[in-house]
């Protein structure tokens, strides 16, 4: 059984940040501060909303259901740096990655991240 949307988003946050860190290291960034600054720009909620827009046309129905599961999860506090709708979409994006990770579908995560990095990073 798949966990709830909050749990999927919690895992997906780590999955995405790891991929983004690896991306910048592969690009040759060799300063922790430079990597951190670049990663922060690509992992903030507003950037995750943009990432979701990039991959959305390529998602299967099952993958979109994972997005909806995360987007519809209850939140316990008001988001700080983004409106509620954006925050929920970012959570949906993270939920998708968390679900794919639990399924062991690293190839799909890599493919989605490649789409994102080609446009955002």
PDB file as gemmi writes it, atoms N, CA and C in Angstrom:
CRYST1    1.000    1.000    1.000  90.00  90.00  90.00 P 1                      
ATOM      1  N   UNK A   1       0.831  -1.187   0.000  1.00  0.00           N  
ATOM      2  CA  UNK A   1       0.000   0.000   0.000  1.00  0.00           C  
ATOM      3  C   UNK A   1       0.876   1.251   0.000  1.00  0.00           C  
ATOM      4  N   UNK A   2       0.487   2.241  -0.784  1.00  0.00           N  
ATOM      5  CA  UNK A   2       1.244   3.483  -0.902  1.00  0.00           C  
ATOM      6  C   UNK A   2       0.911   4.391   0.276  1.00  0.00           C  
ATOM      7  N   UNK A   3       1.920   5.026   0.875  1.00  0.00           N  
ATOM      8  CA  UNK A   3       1.690   5.961   1.990  1.00  0.00           C  
ATOM      9  C   UNK A   3       0.854   7.167   1.549  1.00  0.00           C  
ATOM     10  N   UNK A   4       0.449   7.977   2.521  1.00  0.00           N  
ATOM     11  CA  UNK A   4      -0.325   9.178   2.204  1.00  0.00           C  
ATOM     12  C   UNK A   4       0.548  10.219   1.498  1.00  0.00           C  
ATOM     13  N   UNK A   5      -0.112  11.248   0.985  1.00  0.00           N  
ATOM     14  CA  UNK A   5       0.576  12.272   0.203  1.00  0.00           C  
ATOM     15  C   UNK A   5       1.665  13.011   0.954  1.00  0.00           C  
ATOM     16  N   UNK A   6       1.445  13.261   2.237  1.00  0.00           N  
ATOM     17  CA  UNK A   6       2.472  13.960   3.025  1.00  0.00           C  
ATOM     18  C   UNK A   6       3.741  13.127   3.142  1.00  0.00           C  
ATOM     19  N   UNK A   7       3.570  11.838   3.374  1.00  0.00           N  
ATOM     20  CA  UNK A   7       4.729  10.951   3.503  1.00  0.00           C  
ATOM     21  C   UNK A   7       5.448  10.838   2.163  1.00  0.00           C  
ATOM     22  N   UNK A   8       4.688  10.715   1.083  1.00  0.00           N  
ATOM     23  CA  UNK A   8       5.313  10.651  -0.248  1.00  0.00           C  
ATOM     24  C   UNK A   8       6.088  11.933  -0.543  1.00  0.00           C  
ATOM     25  N   UNK A   9       5.508  13.083  -0.204  1.00  0.00           N  
ATOM     26  CA  UNK A   9       6.185  14.358  -0.431  1.00  0.00           C  
ATOM     27  C   UNK A   9       7.445  14.473   0.424  1.00  0.00           C  
ATOM     28  N   UNK A  10       7.376  13.989   1.636  1.00  0.00           N  
ATOM     29  CA  UNK A  10       8.539  14.009   2.535  1.00  0.00           C  
ATOM     30  C   UNK A  10       9.700  13.240   1.910  1.00  0.00           C  
ATOM     31  N   UNK A  11       9.411  12.066   1.370  1.00  0.00           N  
ATOM     32  CA  UNK A  11      10.446  11.275   0.705  1.00  0.00           C  
ATOM     33  C   UNK A  11      10.870  11.929  -0.607  1.00  0.00           C  
ATOM     34  N   UNK A  12       9.894  12.397  -1.371  1.00  0.00           N  
ATOM     35  CA  UNK A  12      10.192  13.000  -2.665  1.00  0.00           C  
ATOM     36  C   UNK A  12      11.074  14.222  -2.564  1.00  0.00           C  
ATOM     37  N   UNK A  13      10.951  14.975  -1.488  1.00  0.00           N  
ATOM     38  CA  UNK A  13      11.800  16.142  -1.263  1.00  0.00           C  
ATOM     39  C   UNK A  13      13.269  15.732  -1.226  1.00  0.00           C  
ATOM     40  N   UNK A  14      13.550  14.658  -0.528  1.00  0.00           N  
ATOM     41  CA  UNK A  14      14.929  14.167  -0.416  1.00  0.00           C  
ATOM     42  C   UNK A  14      15.407  13.607  -1.757  1.00  0.00           C  
ATOM     43  N   UNK A  15      14.545  12.866  -2.422  1.00  0.00           N  
ATOM     44  CA  UNK A  15      14.892  12.272  -3.720  1.00  0.00           C  
ATOM     45  C   UNK A  15      15.274  13.366  -4.707  1.00  0.00           C  
ATOM     46  N   UNK A  16      14.449  14.417  -4.779  1.00  0.00           N  
ATOM     47  CA  UNK A  16      14.705  15.496  -5.724  1.00  0.00           C  
ATOM     48  C   UNK A  16      15.972  16.273  -5.359  1.00  0.00           C  
ATOM     49  N   UNK A  17      16.124  16.593  -4.090  1.00  0.00           N  
ATOM     50  CA  UNK A  17      17.308  17.356  -3.698  1.00  0.00           C  
ATOM     51  C   UNK A  17      18.586  16.582  -4.009  1.00  0.00           C  
ATOM     52  N   UNK A  18      18.573  15.286  -3.786  1.00  0.00           N  
ATOM     53  CA  UNK A  18      19.749  14.460  -4.100  1.00  0.00           C  
ATOM     54  C   UNK A  18      20.064  14.521  -5.597  1.00  0.00           C  
ATOM     55  N   UNK A  19      19.026  14.401  -6.437  1.00  0.00           N  
ATOM     56  CA  UNK A  19      19.239  14.451  -7.885  1.00  0.00           C  
ATOM     57  C   UNK A  19      19.782  15.817  -8.305  1.00  0.00           C  
ATOM     58  N   UNK A  20      19.248  16.873  -7.707  1.00  0.00           N  
ATOM     59  CA  UNK A  20      19.698  18.218  -8.059  1.00  0.00           C  
ATOM     60  C   UNK A  20      21.152  18.422  -7.621  1.00  0.00           C  
ATOM     61  N   UNK A  21      21.500  17.966  -6.435  1.00  0.00           N  
ATOM     62  CA  UNK A  21      22.893  18.078  -5.983  1.00  0.00           C  
ATOM     63  C   UNK A  21      23.830  17.343  -6.936  1.00  0.00           C  
ATOM     64  N   UNK A  22      23.454  16.125  -7.294  1.00  0.00           N  
ATOM     65  CA  UNK A  22      24.282  15.339  -8.223  1.00  0.00           C  
ATOM     66  C   UNK A  22      24.416  16.047  -9.566  1.00  0.00           C  
ATOM     67  N   UNK A  23      23.326  16.653 -10.012  1.00  0.00           N  
ATOM     68  CA  UNK A  23      23.332  17.375 -11.289  1.00  0.00           C  
ATOM     69  C   UNK A  23      24.401  18.472 -11.285  1.00  0.00           C  
ATOM     70  N   UNK A  24      24.412  19.282 -10.242  1.00  0.00           N  
ATOM     71  CA  UNK A  24      25.375  20.381 -10.204  1.00  0.00           C  
ATOM     72  C   UNK A  24      26.807  19.891  -9.992  1.00  0.00           C  
ATOM     73  N   UNK A  25      26.976  18.819  -9.277  1.00  0.00           N  
ATOM     74  CA  UNK A  25      28.318  18.249  -9.125  1.00  0.00           C  
ATOM     75  C   UNK A  25      28.814  17.729 -10.471  1.00  0.00           C  
ATOM     76  N   UNK A  26      27.923  17.058 -11.225  1.00  0.00           N  
ATOM     77  CA  UNK A  26      28.292  16.575 -12.559  1.00  0.00           C  
ATOM     78  C   UNK A  26      28.599  17.721 -13.515  1.00  0.00           C  
ATOM     79  N   UNK A  27      27.981  18.871 -13.287  1.00  0.00           N  
ATOM     80  CA  UNK A  27      28.270  20.051 -14.117  1.00  0.00           C  
ATOM     81  C   UNK A  27      29.622  20.670 -13.780  1.00  0.00           C  
ATOM     82  N   UNK A  28      30.246  20.192 -12.709  1.00  0.00           N  
ATOM     83  CA  UNK A  28      31.568  20.692 -12.356  1.00  0.00           C  
ATOM     84  C   UNK A  28      31.607  21.678 -11.220  1.00  0.00           C  
ATOM     85  N   UNK A  29      30.488  21.928 -10.577  1.00  0.00           N  
ATOM     86  CA  UNK A  29      30.506  22.806  -9.407  1.00  0.00           C  
ATOM     87  C   UNK A  29      31.372  22.130  -8.348  1.00  0.00           C  
ATOM     88  N   UNK A  30      32.346  22.843  -7.828  1.00  0.00           N  
ATOM     89  CA  UNK A  30      33.255  22.223  -6.857  1.00  0.00           C  
ATOM     90  C   UNK A  30      33.365  22.995  -5.548  1.00  0.00           C  
ATOM     91  N   UNK A  31      32.442  23.887  -5.316  1.00  0.00           N  
ATOM     92  CA  UNK A  31      32.373  24.619  -4.057  1.00  0.00           C  
ATOM     93  C   UNK A  31      31.041  24.286  -3.405  1.00  0.00           C  
ATOM     94  N   UNK A  32      31.090  23.872  -2.157  1.00  0.00           N  
ATOM     95  CA  UNK A  32      29.862  23.532  -1.453  1.00  0.00           C  
ATOM     96  C   UNK A  32      28.901  24.720  -1.447  1.00  0.00           C  
ATOM     97  N   UNK A  33      29.421  25.911  -1.257  1.00  0.00           N  
ATOM     98  CA  UNK A  33      28.562  27.097  -1.239  1.00  0.00           C  
ATOM     99  C   UNK A  33      27.890  27.313  -2.586  1.00  0.00           C  
ATOM    100  N   UNK A  34      28.633  27.145  -3.690  1.00  0.00           N  
ATOM    101  CA  UNK A  34      28.038  27.309  -5.026  1.00  0.00           C  
ATOM    102  C   UNK A  34      26.994  26.230  -5.291  1.00  0.00           C  
ATOM    103  N   UNK A  35      27.297  25.015  -4.882  1.00  0.00           N  
ATOM    104  CA  UNK A  35      26.326  23.927  -5.051  1.00  0.00           C  
ATOM    105  C   UNK A  35      25.073  24.248  -4.242  1.00  0.00           C  
ATOM    106  N   UNK A  36      25.265  24.632  -3.003  1.00  0.00           N  
ATOM    107  CA  UNK A  36      24.131  24.943  -2.135  1.00  0.00           C  
ATOM    108  C   UNK A  36      23.254  26.036  -2.740  1.00  0.00           C  
ATOM    109  N   UNK A  37      23.870  27.101  -3.216  1.00  0.00           N  
ATOM    110  CA  UNK A  37      23.107  28.206  -3.797  1.00  0.00           C  
ATOM    111  C   UNK A  37      22.322  27.764  -5.028  1.00  0.00           C  
ATOM    112  N   UNK A  38      22.956  26.972  -5.889  1.00  0.00           N  
ATOM    113  CA  UNK A  38      22.281  26.485  -7.094  1.00  0.00           C  
ATOM    114  C   UNK A  38      21.148  25.524  -6.738  1.00  0.00           C  
ATOM    115  N   UNK A  39      21.418  24.638  -5.801  1.00  0.00           N  
ATOM    116  CA  UNK A  39      20.408  23.659  -5.386  1.00  0.00           C  
ATOM    117  C   UNK A  39      19.210  24.365  -4.773  1.00  0.00           C  
ATOM    118  N   UNK A  40      19.452  25.353  -3.958  1.00  0.00           N  
ATOM    119  CA  UNK A  40      18.366  26.088  -3.322  1.00  0.00           C  
ATOM    120  C   UNK A  40      17.443  26.701  -4.369  1.00  0.00           C  
ATOM    121  N   UNK A  41      18.017  27.247  -5.431  1.00  0.00           N  
ATOM    122  CA  UNK A  41      17.205  27.873  -6.470  1.00  0.00           C  
ATOM    123  C   UNK A  41      16.307  26.868  -7.195  1.00  0.00           C  
ATOM    124  N   UNK A  42      16.764  25.628  -7.320  1.00  0.00           N  
ATOM    125  CA  UNK A  42      16.005  24.617  -8.062  1.00  0.00           C  
ATOM    126  C   UNK A  42      15.075  23.796  -7.180  1.00  0.00           C  
ATOM    127  N   UNK A  43      15.275  23.848  -5.862  1.00  0.00           N  
ATOM    128  CA  UNK A  43      14.439  23.037  -4.975  1.00  0.00           C  
ATOM    129  C   UNK A  43      13.407  23.848  -4.201  1.00  0.00           C  
ATOM    130  N   UNK A  44      13.429  25.151  -4.314  1.00  0.00           N  
ATOM    131  CA  UNK A  44      12.406  25.942  -3.629  1.00  0.00           C  
ATOM    132  C   UNK A  44      11.047  25.628  -4.250  1.00  0.00           C  
ATOM    133  N   UNK A  45       9.998  25.833  -3.501  1.00  0.00           N  
ATOM    134  CA  UNK A  45       8.656  25.443  -3.931  1.00  0.00           C  
ATOM    135  C   UNK A  45       8.282  26.041  -5.282  1.00  0.00           C  
ATOM    136  N   UNK A  46       8.600  27.298  -5.514  1.00  0.00           N  
ATOM    137  CA  UNK A  46       8.234  27.919  -6.794  1.00  0.00           C  
ATOM    138  C   UNK A  46       8.934  27.237  -7.968  1.00  0.00           C  
ATOM    139  N   UNK A  47      10.166  26.805  -7.781  1.00  0.00           N  
ATOM    140  CA  UNK A  47      10.882  26.086  -8.834  1.00  0.00           C  
ATOM    141  C   UNK A  47      10.291  24.691  -9.034  1.00  0.00           C  
ATOM    142  N   UNK A  48       9.811  24.080  -7.952  1.00  0.00           N  
ATOM    143  CA  UNK A  48       9.184  22.772  -8.078  1.00  0.00           C  
ATOM    144  C   UNK A  48       7.864  22.870  -8.847  1.00  0.00           C  
ATOM    145  N   UNK A  49       7.160  23.966  -8.702  1.00  0.00           N  
ATOM    146  CA  UNK A  49       5.943  24.184  -9.485  1.00  0.00           C  
ATOM    147  C   UNK A  49       6.313  24.256 -10.969  1.00  0.00           C  
ATOM    148  N   UNK A  50       7.377  24.975 -11.278  1.00  0.00           N  
ATOM    149  CA  UNK A  50       7.841  25.055 -12.670  1.00  0.00           C  
ATOM    150  C   UNK A  50       8.277  23.681 -13.175  1.00  0.00           C  
ATOM    151  N   UNK A  51       8.939  22.913 -12.330  1.00  0.00           N  
ATOM    152  CA  UNK A  51       9.361  21.561 -12.705  1.00  0.00           C  
ATOM    153  C   UNK A  51       8.151  20.700 -13.024  1.00  0.00           C  
ATOM    154  N   UNK A  52       7.119  20.812 -12.219  1.00  0.00           N  
ATOM    155  CA  UNK A  52       5.900  20.039 -12.469  1.00  0.00           C  
ATOM    156  C   UNK A  52       5.280  20.432 -13.807  1.00  0.00           C  
ATOM    157  N   UNK A  53       5.269  21.714 -14.124  1.00  0.00           N  
ATOM    158  CA  UNK A  53       4.728  22.164 -15.408  1.00  0.00           C  
ATOM    159  C   UNK A  53       5.502  21.560 -16.579  1.00  0.00           C  
ATOM    160  N   UNK A  54       6.799  21.402 -16.401  1.00  0.00           N  
ATOM    161  CA  UNK A  54       7.644  20.828 -17.463  1.00  0.00           C  
ATOM    162  C   UNK A  54       7.314  19.362 -17.694  1.00  0.00           C  
ATOM    163  N   UNK A  55       7.174  18.606 -16.620  1.00  0.00           N  
ATOM    164  CA  UNK A  55       6.981  17.161 -16.770  1.00  0.00           C  
ATOM    165  C   UNK A  55       5.519  16.759 -16.962  1.00  0.00           C  
ATOM    166  N   UNK A  56       4.598  17.601 -16.567  1.00  0.00           N  
ATOM    167  CA  UNK A  56       3.173  17.235 -16.579  1.00  0.00           C  
ATOM    168  C   UNK A  56       2.697  16.638 -17.901  1.00  0.00           C  
ATOM    169  N   UNK A  57       3.042  17.210 -19.050  1.00  0.00           N  
ATOM    170  CA  UNK A  57       2.546  16.620 -20.300  1.00  0.00           C  
ATOM    171  C   UNK A  57       3.051  15.191 -20.548  1.00  0.00           C  
ATOM    172  N   UNK A  58       4.083  14.791 -19.862  1.00  0.00           N  
ATOM    173  CA  UNK A  58       4.686  13.481 -20.071  1.00  0.00           C  
ATOM    174  C   UNK A  58       4.311  12.462 -19.007  1.00  0.00           C  
ATOM    175  N   UNK A  59       3.461  12.850 -18.080  1.00  0.00           N  
ATOM    176  CA  UNK A  59       3.109  11.951 -16.985  1.00  0.00           C  
ATOM    177  C   UNK A  59       2.020  10.971 -17.401  1.00  0.00           C  
ATOM    178  N   UNK A  60       2.106   9.763 -16.877  1.00  0.00           N  
ATOM    179  CA  UNK A  60       1.043   8.785 -17.072  1.00  0.00           C  
ATOM    180  C   UNK A  60      -0.105   9.133 -16.133  1.00  0.00           C  
ATOM    181  N   UNK A  61      -1.241   8.498 -16.340  1.00  0.00           N  
ATOM    182  CA  UNK A  61      -2.382   8.721 -15.444  1.00  0.00           C  
ATOM    183  C   UNK A  61      -2.033   8.319 -14.018  1.00  0.00           C  
ATOM    184  N   UNK A  62      -1.330   7.194 -13.857  1.00  0.00           N  
ATOM    185  CA  UNK A  62      -0.924   6.749 -12.519  1.00  0.00           C  
ATOM    186  C   UNK A  62      -0.007   7.777 -11.862  1.00  0.00           C  
ATOM    187  N   UNK A  63       0.937   8.311 -12.615  1.00  0.00           N  
ATOM    188  CA  UNK A  63       1.843   9.320 -12.064  1.00  0.00           C  
ATOM    189  C   UNK A  63       1.080  10.575 -11.672  1.00  0.00           C  
ATOM    190  N   UNK A  64       0.115  10.980 -12.491  1.00  0.00           N  
ATOM    191  CA  UNK A  64      -0.669  12.166 -12.167  1.00  0.00           C  
ATOM    192  C   UNK A  64      -1.467  11.949 -10.879  1.00  0.00           C  
ATOM    193  N   UNK A  65      -1.913  10.732 -10.642  1.00  0.00           N  
ATOM    194  CA  UNK A  65      -2.634  10.439  -9.408  1.00  0.00           C  
ATOM    195  C   UNK A  65      -1.740  10.636  -8.183  1.00  0.00           C  
ATOM    196  N   UNK A  66      -0.455  10.345  -8.318  1.00  0.00           N  
ATOM    197  CA  UNK A  66       0.477  10.603  -7.219  1.00  0.00           C  
ATOM    198  C   UNK A  66       0.614  12.102  -6.973  1.00  0.00           C  
ATOM    199  N   UNK A  67       0.635  12.878  -8.052  1.00  0.00           N  
ATOM    200  CA  UNK A  67       0.681  14.342  -7.909  1.00  0.00           C  
ATOM    201  C   UNK A  67      -0.558  14.816  -7.153  1.00  0.00           C  
ATOM    202  N   UNK A  68      -1.715  14.321  -7.557  1.00  0.00           N  
ATOM    203  CA  UNK A  68      -2.963  14.734  -6.907  1.00  0.00           C  
ATOM    204  C   UNK A  68      -2.991  14.319  -5.443  1.00  0.00           C  
ATOM    205  N   UNK A  69      -2.440  13.152  -5.159  1.00  0.00           N  
ATOM    206  CA  UNK A  69      -2.401  12.668  -3.774  1.00  0.00           C  
ATOM    207  C   UNK A  69      -1.600  13.624  -2.897  1.00  0.00           C  
ATOM    208  N   UNK A  70      -0.480  14.092  -3.398  1.00  0.00           N  
ATOM    209  CA  UNK A  70       0.334  15.046  -2.640  1.00  0.00           C  
ATOM    210  C   UNK A  70      -0.273  16.428  -2.613  1.00  0.00           C  
ATOM    211  N   UNK A  71      -0.862  16.820  -3.729  1.00  0.00           N  
ATOM    212  CA  UNK A  71      -1.468  18.151  -3.806  1.00  0.00           C  
ATOM    213  C   UNK A  71      -2.663  18.282  -2.872  1.00  0.00           C  
ATOM    214  N   UNK A  72      -3.362  17.196  -2.676  1.00  0.00           N  
ATOM    215  CA  UNK A  72      -4.564  17.224  -1.854  1.00  0.00           C  
ATOM    216  C   UNK A  72      -4.303  16.907  -0.384  1.00  0.00           C  
ATOM    217  N   UNK A  73      -3.052  16.688  -0.026  1.00  0.00           N  
ATOM    218  CA  UNK A  73      -2.726  16.372   1.368  1.00  0.00           C  
ATOM    219  C   UNK A  73      -3.006  17.576   2.255  1.00  0.00           C  
ATOM    220  N   UNK A  74      -3.411  17.313   3.468  1.00  0.00           N  
ATOM    221  CA  UNK A  74      -3.652  18.390   4.428  1.00  0.00           C  
ATOM    222  C   UNK A  74      -2.318  18.992   4.849  1.00  0.00           C  
ATOM    223  N   UNK A  75      -2.313  20.289   5.054  1.00  0.00           N  
ATOM    224  CA  UNK A  75      -1.102  20.940   5.538  1.00  0.00           C  
ATOM    225  C   UNK A  75      -1.357  21.444   6.951  1.00  0.00           C  
ATOM    226  N   UNK A  76      -0.285  21.480   7.725  1.00  0.00           N  
ATOM    227  CA  UNK A  76      -0.438  21.845   9.134  1.00  0.00           C  
ATOM    228  C   UNK A  76      -0.061  23.298   9.425  1.00  0.00           C  
ATOM    229  N   UNK A  77       0.635  23.937   8.490  1.00  0.00           N  
ATOM    230  CA  UNK A  77       0.994  25.336   8.720  1.00  0.00           C  
ATOM    231  C   UNK A  77       0.991  26.092   7.403  1.00  0.00           C  
ATOM    232  N   UNK A  78       0.860  27.387   7.483  1.00  0.00           N  
ATOM    233  CA  UNK A  78       0.817  28.245   6.305  1.00  0.00           C  
ATOM    234  C   UNK A  78       2.212  28.310   5.661  1.00  0.00           C  
ATOM    235  N   UNK A  79       2.283  28.157   4.336  1.00  0.00           N  
ATOM    236  CA  UNK A  79       3.581  28.266   3.659  1.00  0.00           C  
ATOM    237  C   UNK A  79       4.181  29.662   3.831  1.00  0.00           C  
ATOM    238  N   UNK A  80       5.507  29.729   3.873  1.00  0.00           N  
ATOM    239  CA  UNK A  80       6.181  31.008   4.120  1.00  0.00           C  
ATOM    240  C   UNK A  80       6.450  31.813   2.845  1.00  0.00           C  
ATOM    241  N   UNK A  81       6.939  31.163   1.803  1.00  0.00           N  
ATOM    242  CA  UNK A  81       7.467  31.904   0.651  1.00  0.00           C  
ATOM    243  C   UNK A  81       6.696  31.687  -0.641  1.00  0.00           C  
ATOM    244  N   UNK A  82       5.492  31.114  -0.539  1.00  0.00           N  
ATOM    245  CA  UNK A  82       4.709  30.832  -1.736  1.00  0.00           C  
ATOM    246  C   UNK A  82       3.239  30.783  -1.338  1.00  0.00           C  
ATOM    247  N   UNK A  83       2.369  31.036  -2.307  1.00  0.00           N  
ATOM    248  CA  UNK A  83       0.936  30.968  -1.995  1.00  0.00           C  
ATOM    249  C   UNK A  83       0.529  29.508  -1.786  1.00  0.00           C  
ATOM    250  N   UNK A  84      -0.648  29.320  -1.226  1.00  0.00           N  
ATOM    251  CA  UNK A  84      -1.101  27.981  -0.872  1.00  0.00           C  
ATOM    252  C   UNK A  84      -1.191  27.073  -2.089  1.00  0.00           C  
ATOM    253  N   UNK A  85      -1.723  27.569  -3.187  1.00  0.00           N  
ATOM    254  CA  UNK A  85      -1.848  26.745  -4.393  1.00  0.00           C  
ATOM    255  C   UNK A  85      -0.473  26.277  -4.872  1.00  0.00           C  
ATOM    256  N   UNK A  86       0.499  27.184  -4.904  1.00  0.00           N  
ATOM    257  CA  UNK A  86       1.851  26.814  -5.317  1.00  0.00           C  
ATOM    258  C   UNK A  86       2.464  25.786  -4.381  1.00  0.00           C  
ATOM    259  N   UNK A  87       2.247  25.981  -3.105  1.00  0.00           N  
ATOM    260  CA  UNK A  87       2.778  25.041  -2.121  1.00  0.00           C  
ATOM    261  C   UNK A  87       2.201  23.645  -2.341  1.00  0.00           C  
ATOM    262  N   UNK A  88       0.908  23.589  -2.600  1.00  0.00           N  
ATOM    263  CA  UNK A  88       0.260  22.296  -2.807  1.00  0.00           C  
ATOM    264  C   UNK A  88       0.745  21.632  -4.100  1.00  0.00           C  
ATOM    265  N   UNK A  89       0.969  22.417  -5.145  1.00  0.00           N  
ATOM    266  CA  UNK A  89       1.516  21.848  -6.384  1.00  0.00           C  
ATOM    267  C   UNK A  89       2.933  21.326  -6.174  1.00  0.00           C  
ATOM    268  N   UNK A  90       3.735  22.068  -5.423  1.00  0.00           N  
ATOM    269  CA  UNK A  90       5.093  21.609  -5.114  1.00  0.00           C  
ATOM    270  C   UNK A  90       5.037  20.311  -4.323  1.00  0.00           C  
ATOM    271  N   UNK A  91       4.109  20.216  -3.390  1.00  0.00           N  
ATOM    272  CA  UNK A  91       3.931  18.981  -2.627  1.00  0.00           C  
ATOM    273  C   UNK A  91       3.517  17.834  -3.541  1.00  0.00           C  
ATOM    274  N   UNK A  92       2.688  18.137  -4.519  1.00  0.00           N  
ATOM    275  CA  UNK A  92       2.296  17.116  -5.489  1.00  0.00           C  
ATOM    276  C   UNK A  92       3.474  16.616  -6.288  1.00  0.00           C  
ATOM    277  N   UNK A  93       4.346  17.525  -6.695  1.00  0.00           N  
ATOM    278  CA  UNK A  93       5.564  17.152  -7.426  1.00  0.00           C  
ATOM    279  C   UNK A  93       6.438  16.244  -6.566  1.00  0.00           C  
ATOM    280  N   UNK A  94       6.638  16.631  -5.318  1.00  0.00           N  
ATOM    281  CA  UNK A  94       7.442  15.809  -4.413  1.00  0.00           C  
ATOM    282  C   UNK A  94       6.796  14.450  -4.176  1.00  0.00           C  
ATOM    283  N   UNK A  95       5.482  14.433  -4.077  1.00  0.00           N  
ATOM    284  CA  UNK A  95       4.754  13.182  -3.876  1.00  0.00           C  
ATOM    285  C   UNK A  95       4.991  12.222  -5.044  1.00  0.00           C  
ATOM    286  N   UNK A  96       4.976  12.763  -6.250  1.00  0.00           N  
ATOM    287  CA  UNK A  96       5.256  11.957  -7.438  1.00  0.00           C  
ATOM    288  C   UNK A  96       6.629  11.294  -7.324  1.00  0.00           C  
ATOM    289  N   UNK A  97       7.632  12.071  -6.985  1.00  0.00           N  
ATOM    290  CA  UNK A  97       8.990  11.518  -6.892  1.00  0.00           C  
ATOM    291  C   UNK A  97       9.110  10.518  -5.754  1.00  0.00           C  
ATOM    292  N   UNK A  98       8.435  10.788  -4.645  1.00  0.00           N  
ATOM    293  CA  UNK A  98       8.443   9.847  -3.530  1.00  0.00           C  
ATOM    294  C   UNK A  98       7.823   8.520  -3.916  1.00  0.00           C  
ATOM    295  N   UNK A  99       6.702   8.571  -4.630  1.00  0.00           N  
ATOM    296  CA  UNK A  99       6.030   7.342  -5.060  1.00  0.00           C  
ATOM    297  C   UNK A  99       6.905   6.557  -6.029  1.00  0.00           C  
ATOM    298  N   UNK A 100       7.516   7.252  -6.979  1.00  0.00           N  
ATOM    299  CA  UNK A 100       8.394   6.570  -7.926  1.00  0.00           C  
ATOM    300  C   UNK A 100       9.579   5.928  -7.213  1.00  0.00           C  
ATOM    301  N   UNK A 101      10.102   6.610  -6.199  1.00  0.00           N  
ATOM    302  CA  UNK A 101      11.223   6.058  -5.430  1.00  0.00           C  
ATOM    303  C   UNK A 101      10.792   4.789  -4.695  1.00  0.00           C  
ATOM    304  N   UNK A 102       9.619   4.819  -4.097  1.00  0.00           N  
ATOM    305  CA  UNK A 102       9.136   3.632  -3.387  1.00  0.00           C  
ATOM    306  C   UNK A 102       8.877   2.468  -4.338  1.00  0.00           C  
ATOM    307  N   UNK A 103       8.541   2.778  -5.571  1.00  0.00           N  
ATOM    308  CA  UNK A 103       8.345   1.736  -6.574  1.00  0.00           C  
ATOM    309  C   UNK A 103       9.672   1.230  -7.139  1.00  0.00           C  
ATOM    310  N   UNK A 104      10.762   1.892  -6.757  1.00  0.00           N  
ATOM    311  CA  UNK A 104      12.070   1.512  -7.284  1.00  0.00           C  
ATOM    312  C   UNK A 104      12.276   1.952  -8.719  1.00  0.00           C  
ATOM    313  N   UNK A 105      11.550   2.964  -9.143  1.00  0.00           N  
ATOM    314  CA  UNK A 105      11.585   3.408 -10.528  1.00  0.00           C  
ATOM    315  C   UNK A 105      12.576   4.561 -10.709  1.00  0.00           C  
ATOM    316  N   UNK A 106      13.837   4.282 -10.440  1.00  0.00           N  
ATOM    317  CA  UNK A 106      14.875   5.302 -10.559  1.00  0.00           C  
ATOM    318  C   UNK A 106      15.039   5.796 -11.990  1.00  0.00           C  
ATOM    319  N   UNK A 107      14.834   4.922 -12.955  1.00  0.00           N  
ATOM    320  CA  UNK A 107      14.978   5.332 -14.354  1.00  0.00           C  
ATOM    321  C   UNK A 107      13.957   6.418 -14.700  1.00  0.00           C  
ATOM    322  N   UNK A 108      12.745   6.295 -14.194  1.00  0.00           N  
ATOM    323  CA  UNK A 108      11.721   7.296 -14.474  1.00  0.00           C  
ATOM    324  C   UNK A 108      12.037   8.606 -13.757  1.00  0.00           C  
ATOM    325  N   UNK A 109      12.524   8.511 -12.532  1.00  0.00           N  
ATOM    326  CA  UNK A 109      12.934   9.719 -11.807  1.00  0.00           C  
ATOM    327  C   UNK A 109      14.028  10.432 -12.588  1.00  0.00           C  
ATOM    328  N   UNK A 110      15.003   9.671 -13.062  1.00  0.00           N  
ATOM    329  CA  UNK A 110      16.096  10.266 -13.842  1.00  0.00           C  
ATOM    330  C   UNK A 110      15.577  10.919 -15.119  1.00  0.00           C  
ATOM    331  N   UNK A 111      14.631  10.264 -15.782  1.00  0.00           N  
ATOM    332  CA  UNK A 111      14.083  10.824 -17.022  1.00  0.00           C  
ATOM    333  C   UNK A 111      13.341  12.128 -16.750  1.00  0.00           C  
ATOM    334  N   UNK A 112      12.545  12.155 -15.703  1.00  0.00           N  
ATOM    335  CA  UNK A 112      11.816  13.383 -15.362  1.00  0.00           C  
ATOM    336  C   UNK A 112      12.788  14.495 -14.979  1.00  0.00           C  
ATOM    337  N   UNK A 113      13.801  14.150 -14.193  1.00  0.00           N  
ATOM    338  CA  UNK A 113      14.791  15.161 -13.793  1.00  0.00           C  
ATOM    339  C   UNK A 113      15.558  15.675 -15.004  1.00  0.00           C  
ATOM    340  N   UNK A 114      15.847  14.817 -15.961  1.00  0.00           N  
ATOM    341  CA  UNK A 114      16.547  15.260 -17.170  1.00  0.00           C  
ATOM    342  C   UNK A 114      15.706  16.290 -17.930  1.00  0.00           C  
ATOM    343  N   UNK A 115      14.391  16.062 -17.999  1.00  0.00           N  
ATOM    344  CA  UNK A 115      13.498  17.045 -18.637  1.00  0.00           C  
ATOM    345  C   UNK A 115      13.578  18.388 -17.918  1.00  0.00           C  
ATOM    346  N   UNK A 116      13.557  18.319 -16.594  1.00  0.00           N  
ATOM    347  CA  UNK A 116      13.593  19.535 -15.778  1.00  0.00           C  
ATOM    348  C   UNK A 116      14.919  20.251 -15.938  1.00  0.00           C  
ATOM    349  N   UNK A 117      16.015  19.507 -15.805  1.00  0.00           N  
ATOM    350  CA  UNK A 117      17.333  20.139 -15.858  1.00  0.00           C  
ATOM    351  C   UNK A 117      17.613  20.751 -17.231  1.00  0.00           C  
ATOM    352  N   UNK A 118      17.054  20.161 -18.286  1.00  0.00           N  
ATOM    353  CA  UNK A 118      17.288  20.707 -19.617  1.00  0.00           C  
ATOM    354  C   UNK A 118      16.650  22.090 -19.780  1.00  0.00           C  
ATOM    355  N   UNK A 119      15.649  22.384 -18.962  1.00  0.00           N  
ATOM    356  CA  UNK A 119      14.976  23.669 -19.069  1.00  0.00           C  
ATOM    357  C   UNK A 119      15.258  24.624 -17.924  1.00  0.00           C  
ATOM    358  N   UNK A 120      15.497  24.085 -16.724  1.00  0.00           N  
ATOM    359  CA  UNK A 120      15.670  24.951 -15.555  1.00  0.00           C  
ATOM    360  C   UNK A 120      17.103  25.021 -15.037  1.00  0.00           C  
ATOM    361  N   UNK A 121      17.872  23.990 -15.273  1.00  0.00           N  
ATOM    362  CA  UNK A 121      19.160  23.946 -14.610  1.00  0.00           C  
ATOM    363  C   UNK A 121      20.282  23.667 -15.500  1.00  0.00           C  
TER     364      UNK A 121                                                      
END                                                                             
